[in-house]
Amino acid sequence: MKPLLQAKNVQKRYPGQETDALTNVSLTIHPHELLAIVGASGSGKTTLLKILAGLEEADEGEVWIQDELIPLPSQQLIPGHPKIKMVFQDNKLFPNIHIYDTIQHTLRAYPHSYQQERIAEVLELCKLTHLQHKYPRELSGGEQQRATLARALADEPLLLLLDEPFSHLDLPLKRQIKKDIQEILQASGITAILVTHDTTDALSMADRIILMKNGHFVQTDTPANIYTRPATPYVARFFGDANIVDWALVQSYLPENTFYSSAPQQKVCIRAENIAMGTSAHFHCKGQVVSMEYLGAYSLIEVEINKNFSLVLRTAEHTIQIGEWLPLLIDIPKIHFFP
């Protein structure tokens, strides 16, 4: 499939900074794909998004959309590209203009007949038809988010860039807006890039995920692969509770016929959910509970096997006490060996 957008060897350093915001970054996104870019604060996510949108100038590198080079901001009177729309986390609607007129303002250069037809389409798509004559202050937070999305989709962009769209929403509303956005993107067939610091957003929504660290791409993969087959311990820990230990420590507690052709010092990843409590007759190792964190549906427990070896696991059993000794079973096929 022919790429919709390509970034090639993008480099960026801000004045006065000793390190690059982006270092030799390249990516490709295909039509109808939802790509998530995740990373800690300062990893370069938003800088990359602004460069892709043509709003920020890279020191080196190029960005192409449908075989067209996106001009640098310094080469244009108004930075940006007409077929790329960016939705910021604090993107404000016009406070004293109805939602209908807000969308119409985006389409003001088009014939009136097209304006009416397209406004009706995006209002229906974003479930706003019954709210079109409301002011933003009369809408709920979720309705305002859908109105912002409707404005961005009005003139049929090729690419939608979403910068932390859920960061200011409470959990119940966030779940609903995530569902709404997924439905809107699927119904419109638009390609999108989502920037977020929340890995659950990326895992639950994206077709592919890029994890960034210090201006670099650490891993680019599907949600399932990036979670179950992380490239590095950093990736493993970023996406969830993970035990990163030497293979020799784990192997010494497994049955003798458990064999992998791996070096003893090689690091392995065991997810917390892949360790269960065994029975007095069936277990791999025993350990003493040294800490517990209650998280509602489950508790996260740290168990010390010996002075050099401890494991964290999840359990729905809430009667466990600190100091208690537990027999543990490791889901052996789900042990991940780092490259």
Sine and cosine of phi, psi and omega as CSV:
sin_phi,cos_phi,sin_psi,cos_psi,sin_omega,cos_omega
0.00,0.00,0.68,-0.73,-0.02,-1.00
-0.95,0.32,0.74,-0.67,-0.02,-1.00
-0.89,0.45,0.54,-0.84,0.13,-0.99
-1.00,0.10,-0.69,0.72,-0.04,-1.00
-0.67,-0.74,0.63,-0.78,0.07,-1.00
-0.70,-0.72,0.72,-0.69,0.16,-0.99
-0.92,-0.38,0.74,-0.68,-0.11,-0.99
-0.82,-0.57,0.91,-0.42,0.13,-0.99
0.78,0.62,0.79,0.62,-0.04,-1.00
-0.99,0.17,0.76,-0.65,-0.02,-1.00
-0.78,-0.63,0.67,-0.74,0.01,-1.00
-0.49,-0.87,0.77,-0.64,0.15,-0.99
-0.71,-0.71,0.77,-0.64,0.00,-1.00
-0.99,0.13,0.53,-0.85,0.02,-1.00
-0.84,0.55,0.68,-0.73,0.01,-1.00
1.00,0.08,-0.11,0.99,0.02,-1.00
-1.00,-0.08,0.59,-0.81,-0.02,-1.00
-1.00,0.04,-0.32,0.95,-0.01,-1.00
-0.83,-0.55,0.33,-0.94,0.00,-1.00
-0.95,0.30,0.61,-0.79,0.19,-0.98
-0.97,0.25,-0.57,0.82,0.09,-1.00
-0.66,-0.75,0.67,-0.74,-0.02,-1.00
-0.81,-0.58,0.96,-0.28,0.15,-0.99
0.78,0.63,0.80,0.60,-0.07,-1.00
-1.00,-0.04,0.74,-0.67,0.07,-1.00
-0.72,-0.70,0.63,-0.78,0.06,-1.00
-0.45,-0.89,0.35,-0.94,0.05,-1.00
-0.73,-0.68,0.68,-0.73,0.09,-1.00
-0.77,-0.63,0.68,-0.73,-0.07,-1.00
-0.98,-0.20,0.34,-0.94,-0.01,-1.00
-0.83,0.56,0.64,-0.77,0.06,-1.00
0.94,0.34,0.19,0.98,-0.01,-1.00
-1.00,-0.01,0.55,-0.84,0.18,-0.98
-0.93,-0.37,0.94,-0.34,-0.01,-1.00
-0.97,-0.23,0.77,-0.63,0.06,-1.00
-0.96,-0.27,0.71,-0.71,0.10,-1.00
-0.91,-0.42,0.87,-0.49,-0.05,-1.00
-0.84,-0.54,0.32,-0.95,0.02,-1.00
0.26,-0.96,0.28,-0.96,0.03,-1.00
-0.94,0.35,0.23,-0.97,0.07,-1.00
-0.85,0.53,0.71,-0.70,0.00,-1.00
1.00,0.08,0.11,0.99,-0.02,-1.00
-0.98,0.20,-0.26,0.97,0.02,-1.00
0.94,-0.34,0.12,0.99,-0.08,-1.00
-0.86,0.51,-0.82,0.57,-0.08,-1.00
-0.94,0.35,-0.58,0.82,0.08,-1.00
-0.85,0.52,-0.72,0.69,0.02,-1.00
-0.88,0.48,-0.69,0.72,-0.03,-1.00
-0.88,0.48,-0.67,0.74,0.00,-1.00
-0.92,0.38,-0.57,0.82,0.05,-1.00
-0.93,0.38,-0.67,0.74,0.04,-1.00
-0.88,0.47,-0.55,0.84,-0.01,-1.00
-0.99,0.17,-0.15,0.99,-0.06,-1.00
0.98,0.19,0.33,0.95,-0.02,-1.00
-0.99,-0.16,-0.29,0.96,-0.02,-1.00
-0.80,-0.60,0.62,-0.79,-0.06,-1.00
-1.00,-0.09,0.82,-0.58,0.08,-1.00
-0.99,0.16,0.49,-0.87,0.08,-1.00
-0.96,0.29,-0.59,0.81,0.04,-1.00
-0.58,-0.81,0.32,-0.95,0.07,-1.00
0.98,-0.17,0.15,-0.99,-0.05,-1.00
-0.68,-0.73,0.43,-0.90,0.13,-0.99
-0.79,-0.61,0.78,-0.62,-0.04,-1.00
-0.87,-0.49,0.63,-0.78,0.14,-0.99
-0.78,-0.63,0.85,-0.53,-0.05,-1.00
0.73,0.68,0.78,0.62,0.03,-1.00
0.90,0.43,0.26,0.96,0.05,-1.00
-0.92,-0.39,0.80,-0.60,0.02,-1.00
-0.95,0.32,0.81,-0.59,0.02,-1.00
-0.97,0.23,0.85,-0.52,-0.04,-1.00
-0.90,0.44,0.48,-0.88,0.08,-1.00
-0.94,0.33,0.46,-0.89,0.03,-1.00
-0.82,0.57,-0.58,0.82,-0.02,-1.00
-0.94,0.34,-0.21,0.98,-0.01,-1.00
-0.99,-0.11,0.03,1.00,-0.07,-1.00
-0.77,-0.64,0.47,-0.88,0.09,-1.00
-0.93,0.36,-0.69,0.73,0.06,-1.00
-0.87,-0.50,0.92,-0.39,-0.03,-1.00
-0.87,0.49,0.46,-0.89,0.02,-1.00
0.89,-0.45,0.06,-1.00,0.03,-1.00
-0.79,-0.62,0.70,-0.71,-0.10,-1.00
-0.89,0.45,-0.37,0.93,-0.04,-1.00
-0.98,-0.20,0.16,0.99,0.07,-1.00
-0.83,-0.56,0.85,-0.53,-0.01,-1.00
-0.89,-0.45,0.69,-0.72,-0.03,-1.00
-0.91,-0.42,0.76,-0.65,0.03,-1.00
-0.93,-0.37,0.92,-0.39,-0.01,-1.00
-1.00,0.07,0.33,-0.94,-0.02,-1.00
-0.90,0.43,-0.47,0.88,-0.02,-1.00
-0.92,-0.39,0.50,0.86,-0.05,-1.00
-0.92,0.39,0.93,-0.36,-0.10,-0.99
-1.00,0.00,0.62,-0.79,0.13,-0.99
-1.00,0.09,0.37,-0.93,0.06,-1.00
-0.89,0.46,0.87,-0.49,-0.18,-0.98
-0.92,0.38,-0.47,0.88,-0.10,-1.00
-0.92,-0.40,0.43,0.90,0.00,-1.00
-0.80,-0.60,0.70,-0.72,0.03,-1.00
-0.88,0.48,0.39,-0.92,0.00,-1.00
-0.86,0.51,-0.66,0.75,0.04,-1.00
-0.83,0.55,-0.75,0.66,-0.06,-1.00
-0.94,0.34,-0.50,0.87,0.06,-1.00
-0.89,0.45,-0.71,0.71,0.04,-1.00
-0.93,0.37,-0.63,0.78,0.01,-1.00
-0.88,0.47,-0.57,0.82,0.01,-1.00
-0.87,0.49,-0.61,0.80,0.05,-1.00
-0.90,0.43,-0.50,0.87,-0.08,-1.00
-0.98,-0.21,0.29,0.96,-0.15,-0.99
-0.88,0.47,-0.37,0.93,-0.01,-1.00
-1.00,0.09,-0.09,1.00,-0.07,-1.00
-0.99,-0.12,0.34,-0.94,0.07,-1.00
-0.85,0.53,0.51,-0.86,-0.09,-1.00
-0.87,0.49,-0.61,0.79,-0.01,-1.00
-0.90,0.44,-0.64,0.77,0.03,-1.00
-0.93,0.37,-0.63,0.77,0.03,-1.00
-0.83,0.56,-0.77,0.64,-0.04,-1.00
-0.88,0.48,-0.69,0.72,-0.02,-1.00
-0.91,0.42,-0.72,0.70,-0.06,-1.00
-0.95,0.32,-0.62,0.78,0.04,-1.00
-0.87,0.49,-0.69,0.73,0.02,-1.00
-0.88,0.48,-0.63,0.78,0.00,-1.00
-0.90,0.44,-0.76,0.64,-0.07,-1.00
-0.96,0.29,-0.51,0.86,0.08,-1.00
-0.90,0.44,-0.67,0.74,0.03,-1.00
-0.93,0.36,-0.68,0.73,-0.01,-1.00
-0.86,0.52,-0.64,0.76,-0.06,-1.00
-0.99,-0.13,0.21,0.98,0.07,-1.00
0.84,0.54,0.74,0.67,-0.06,-1.00
-0.83,-0.56,0.10,0.99,-0.09,-1.00
-0.83,0.55,-0.68,0.74,-0.04,-1.00
-0.97,0.24,-0.11,0.99,-0.03,-1.00
-0.90,-0.43,0.16,0.99,-0.17,-0.99
-0.90,0.44,-0.40,0.92,0.00,-1.00
-0.97,-0.25,0.36,0.93,0.06,-1.00
-0.99,-0.11,0.45,-0.89,0.16,-0.99
-1.00,0.10,0.41,-0.91,0.02,-1.00
-0.80,0.60,-0.61,0.79,-0.03,-1.00
-0.92,0.40,-0.28,0.96,0.02,-1.00
-1.00,-0.03,0.02,1.00,-0.03,-1.00
-0.97,-0.25,0.43,-0.90,0.12,-0.99
-0.96,0.26,0.16,-0.99,0.02,-1.00
-0.86,0.51,-0.66,0.75,0.02,-1.00
-0.92,0.40,-0.63,0.78,0.02,-1.00
-0.92,0.38,-0.61,0.79,0.06,-1.00
-0.89,0.45,-0.63,0.78,0.02,-1.00
-0.90,0.44,-0.65,0.76,0.03,-1.00
-0.93,0.37,-0.57,0.82,0.05,-1.00
-0.91,0.41,-0.65,0.76,0.07,-1.00
-0.88,0.48,-0.66,0.75,0.02,-1.00
-0.92,0.39,-0.64,0.77,0.02,-1.00
-0.88,0.47,-0.66,0.75,0.03,-1.00
-0.89,0.46,-0.65,0.76,-0.01,-1.00
-0.92,0.38,-0.54,0.84,-0.05,-1.00
-1.00,0.05,-0.13,0.99,-0.19,-0.98
-0.82,0.58,-0.76,0.65,-0.08,-1.00
-0.99,-0.13,0.54,0.84,0.16,-0.99
0.80,0.60,0.88,0.47,0.04,-1.00
-0.93,0.37,0.35,-0.94,0.08,-1.00
-0.99,0.14,-0.49,0.87,-0.11,-0.99
-0.65,-0.76,0.72,-0.69,0.04,-1.00
-0.91,-0.41,0.78,-0.62,0.00,-1.00
-0.93,-0.36,0.84,-0.54,-0.08,-1.00
-0.91,-0.40,0.92,-0.40,-0.05,-1.00
-0.98,-0.21,0.97,-0.23,0.03,-1.00
0.75,0.66,0.83,0.56,-0.11,-0.99
-0.95,0.33,-0.21,0.98,-0.07,-1.00
-0.93,-0.36,0.03,1.00,-0.21,-0.98
-0.91,0.42,-0.44,0.90,-0.06,-1.00
-0.97,-0.24,0.20,0.98,-0.06,-1.00
-0.98,-0.21,0.59,-0.81,0.11,-0.99
-0.97,0.26,0.25,-0.97,-0.20,-0.98
-0.86,0.52,-0.76,0.65,0.00,-1.00
-0.87,0.49,-0.67,0.74,0.00,-1.00
-0.93,0.37,-0.62,0.78,0.01,-1.00
-0.86,0.51,-0.69,0.72,0.02,-1.00
-0.87,0.49,-0.66,0.75,-0.02,-1.00
-0.93,0.37,-0.68,0.74,-0.02,-1.00
-0.92,0.39,-0.62,0.78,0.07,-1.00
-0.85,0.52,-0.70,0.71,0.02,-1.00
-0.89,0.45,-0.69,0.72,0.00,-1.00
-0.88,0.48,-0.72,0.69,-0.03,-1.00
-0.90,0.44,-0.67,0.74,0.04,-1.00
-0.86,0.50,-0.69,0.72,0.00,-1.00
-0.90,0.43,-0.66,0.76,-0.01,-1.00
-0.91,0.41,-0.69,0.72,0.00,-1.00
-0.90,0.43,-0.67,0.74,0.00,-1.00
-0.92,0.39,-0.67,0.75,-0.02,-1.00
-0.93,0.37,-0.58,0.82,-0.03,-1.00
-1.00,0.07,-0.29,0.96,-0.02,-1.00
0.94,0.33,0.32,0.95,-0.08,-1.00
-0.99,0.10,0.52,-0.85,0.08,-1.00
-1.00,0.08,0.59,-0.80,-0.08,-1.00
-0.57,-0.82,0.49,-0.87,0.15,-0.99
-0.85,-0.53,0.81,-0.59,-0.01,-1.00
-0.94,-0.34,0.83,-0.55,0.12,-0.99
-0.98,-0.21,0.78,-0.62,-0.02,-1.00
-0.44,-0.90,0.44,-0.90,0.13,-0.99
-0.99,-0.13,-0.13,0.99,-0.06,-1.00
-0.99,-0.10,0.92,-0.38,-0.07,-1.00
-0.92,0.40,-0.45,0.89,0.01,-1.00
-0.92,0.40,-0.54,0.84,0.07,-1.00
-0.89,0.46,-0.73,0.68,-0.03,-1.00
-0.91,0.41,-0.72,0.69,-0.05,-1.00
-0.90,0.44,-0.59,0.80,-0.09,-1.00
-1.00,0.07,-0.31,0.95,-0.12,-0.99
-0.91,-0.42,-0.54,0.84,-0.27,-0.96
-1.00,0.07,0.44,-0.90,0.20,-0.98
-0.99,0.12,-0.59,0.80,0.08,-1.00
-0.66,-0.75,0.42,-0.91,0.01,-1.00
-0.78,-0.62,0.67,-0.74,0.19,-0.98
-0.92,-0.39,0.81,-0.59,0.12,-0.99
-0.98,-0.20,0.81,-0.59,-0.01,-1.00
-0.95,-0.31,0.52,-0.85,0.11,-0.99
-0.50,-0.86,0.84,-0.54,0.06,-1.00
0.79,0.61,0.68,0.73,0.07,-1.00
0.99,0.17,0.11,0.99,0.00,-1.00
-0.90,-0.44,0.35,-0.94,0.20,-0.98
-1.00,0.01,0.85,-0.52,0.02,-1.00
-1.00,0.06,-0.67,0.74,0.05,-1.00
-0.41,-0.91,0.63,-0.77,0.12,-0.99
-0.83,-0.56,0.85,-0.52,-0.12,-0.99
-0.24,-0.97,0.06,-1.00,0.12,-0.99
-0.95,0.31,0.35,-0.94,0.04,-1.00
-0.83,0.56,-0.69,0.73,-0.02,-1.00
-0.90,0.44,-0.68,0.73,-0.03,-1.00
-0.94,0.35,-0.65,0.76,-0.06,-1.00
-0.93,0.36,-0.41,0.91,0.03,-1.00
-1.00,0.07,-0.72,0.70,-0.10,-1.00
-1.00,0.00,-0.38,0.93,-0.01,-1.00
-0.75,-0.66,0.88,0.47,0.00,-1.00
-0.90,0.44,0.58,-0.82,-0.05,-1.00
-0.96,0.27,-0.51,0.86,-0.06,-1.00
-0.63,-0.78,0.29,-0.96,0.11,-0.99
-0.84,0.54,-0.56,0.83,0.03,-1.00
-0.87,0.50,-0.70,0.71,0.02,-1.00
-0.89,0.46,-0.71,0.70,-0.03,-1.00
-0.84,0.54,-0.75,0.66,-0.04,-1.00
-0.93,0.36,-0.55,0.84,-0.04,-1.00
-0.90,0.43,-0.53,0.85,-0.09,-1.00
-0.98,-0.17,0.15,0.99,0.08,-1.00
0.44,-0.90,0.03,-1.00,-0.03,-1.00
-0.94,0.35,0.87,-0.50,-0.10,-0.99
-0.65,-0.76,0.66,-0.75,0.15,-0.99
-1.00,-0.09,0.89,-0.46,0.02,-1.00
-0.94,-0.33,0.95,-0.32,-0.12,-0.99
-0.65,-0.76,0.29,-0.96,0.10,-1.00
-0.94,0.35,0.64,-0.77,-0.01,-1.00
-0.86,0.52,-0.60,0.80,-0.04,-1.00
-0.86,0.50,-0.61,0.79,0.01,-1.00
-0.90,0.44,-0.68,0.74,-0.01,-1.00
-0.94,0.33,-0.73,0.68,-0.10,-1.00
-0.87,0.50,-0.52,0.86,-0.04,-1.00
-0.91,0.40,-0.30,0.96,0.00,-1.00
-0.97,-0.24,-0.07,1.00,-0.05,-1.00
-1.00,-0.05,0.31,-0.95,0.04,-1.00
-0.83,0.56,0.47,-0.88,-0.09,-1.00
-0.88,0.47,-0.49,0.87,-0.03,-1.00
-0.99,0.10,0.08,1.00,0.07,-1.00
-1.00,0.10,0.94,-0.33,-0.12,-0.99
-0.76,-0.65,0.74,-0.68,0.17,-0.99
-0.73,-0.69,0.65,-0.76,0.00,-1.00
-0.99,0.16,0.96,0.30,-0.06,-1.00
-0.76,-0.65,0.49,-0.87,0.03,-1.00
-0.94,0.33,0.59,-0.81,-0.02,-1.00
-0.84,0.54,-0.58,0.81,-0.06,-1.00
-1.00,0.10,-0.03,1.00,0.01,-1.00
-0.91,0.41,0.69,-0.73,0.00,-1.00
-0.99,0.17,0.61,-0.79,0.09,-1.00
-0.80,-0.60,0.34,-0.94,0.03,-1.00
-0.89,-0.46,0.77,-0.63,0.11,-0.99
-0.82,-0.57,0.91,-0.41,0.00,-1.00
-0.92,0.40,0.54,-0.84,-0.05,-1.00
-0.85,0.52,-0.57,0.82,-0.03,-1.00
-0.97,0.23,-0.12,0.99,0.01,-1.00
-0.99,-0.14,0.28,0.96,0.12,-0.99
-0.85,-0.53,0.78,-0.63,-0.01,-1.00
-0.82,-0.57,0.30,-0.95,0.10,-1.00
-0.98,0.18,0.77,-0.63,0.00,-1.00
-1.00,-0.01,-0.35,-0.94,0.04,-1.00
-0.87,-0.49,0.12,-0.99,0.00,-1.00
-0.89,0.45,-0.37,0.93,-0.02,-1.00
-0.98,-0.21,-0.28,0.96,-0.12,-0.99
-0.67,-0.74,0.98,-0.19,0.02,-1.00
-0.33,-0.94,0.30,-0.95,0.06,-1.00
-0.99,-0.12,-0.61,0.79,-0.02,-1.00
-0.42,-0.91,0.27,-0.96,0.07,-1.00
-0.85,-0.53,0.53,-0.85,0.01,-1.00
-0.47,-0.88,0.26,-0.96,-0.03,-1.00
-0.98,-0.21,0.72,-0.69,0.00,-1.00
-0.94,0.35,0.84,-0.54,-0.01,-1.00
-0.93,-0.38,-0.31,0.95,0.07,-1.00
-0.37,-0.93,0.42,-0.91,0.02,-1.00
-0.62,-0.78,0.62,-0.78,0.07,-1.00
-0.75,-0.66,0.92,-0.39,-0.02,-1.00
-0.98,0.19,0.82,-0.57,-0.06,-1.00
-0.82,-0.57,0.42,0.91,0.06,-1.00
1.00,0.01,-1.00,-0.04,-0.04,-1.00
-0.92,0.39,-0.41,0.91,0.01,-1.00
-0.46,-0.89,0.21,-0.98,0.13,-0.99
-0.91,-0.41,0.59,-0.80,0.09,-1.00
-0.99,-0.15,0.87,-0.49,-0.12,-0.99
-0.89,-0.46,0.71,-0.71,0.14,-0.99
-0.98,-0.21,0.79,-0.61,-0.04,-1.00
-0.86,-0.51,0.81,-0.59,0.02,-1.00
-1.00,-0.04,0.90,-0.45,0.01,-1.00
-0.99,0.13,-0.74,0.67,0.16,-0.99
-0.47,-0.88,-0.09,-1.00,-0.09,-1.00
-0.87,0.49,-0.47,0.89,-0.07,-1.00
-0.96,-0.27,0.05,1.00,-0.17,-0.99
-0.55,-0.84,0.90,-0.44,0.10,-1.00
-0.69,-0.73,0.39,-0.92,-0.03,-1.00
-0.74,-0.68,0.54,-0.84,0.16,-0.99
-0.95,-0.32,0.61,-0.79,0.01,-1.00
-0.59,-0.81,0.31,-0.95,0.06,-1.00
-0.97,-0.25,0.61,-0.79,0.07,-1.00
-0.52,-0.86,0.58,-0.82,0.09,-1.00
-1.00,0.02,-0.02,1.00,0.04,-1.00
-0.99,0.13,0.93,-0.37,-0.12,-0.99
-0.99,-0.17,0.15,0.99,-0.01,-1.00
-0.99,-0.10,-0.01,1.00,-0.02,-1.00
-0.92,0.39,0.60,-0.80,-0.03,-1.00
-0.89,-0.45,0.51,-0.86,0.11,-0.99
-0.89,0.46,0.71,-0.71,-0.06,-1.00
0.99,-0.14,-0.29,0.96,0.00,-1.00
-0.94,0.33,0.56,-0.83,0.06,-1.00
-0.99,-0.11,0.74,-0.67,-0.06,-1.00
-0.83,-0.56,0.68,-0.73,0.18,-0.98
-0.99,0.12,0.71,-0.71,-0.11,-0.99
-0.85,-0.52,0.59,-0.81,0.09,-1.00
-0.88,-0.48,0.76,-0.65,0.03,-1.00
-0.98,-0.22,0.74,-0.67,0.07,-1.00
-0.96,0.26,1.00,-0.04,-0.19,-0.98
-0.85,0.53,-0.71,0.70,-0.02,-1.00
-0.88,0.47,-0.30,0.95,-0.05,-1.00
-0.99,-0.12,0.10,0.99,0.13,-0.99
-0.92,0.39,0.78,-0.63,-0.02,-1.00
-0.96,-0.27,0.80,-0.60,0.04,-1.00
-0.99,-0.11,0.83,-0.56,0.01,-1.00
-0.94,0.33,0.53,-0.85,0.02,-1.00
-0.85,0.53,0.00,0.00,0.00,0.00
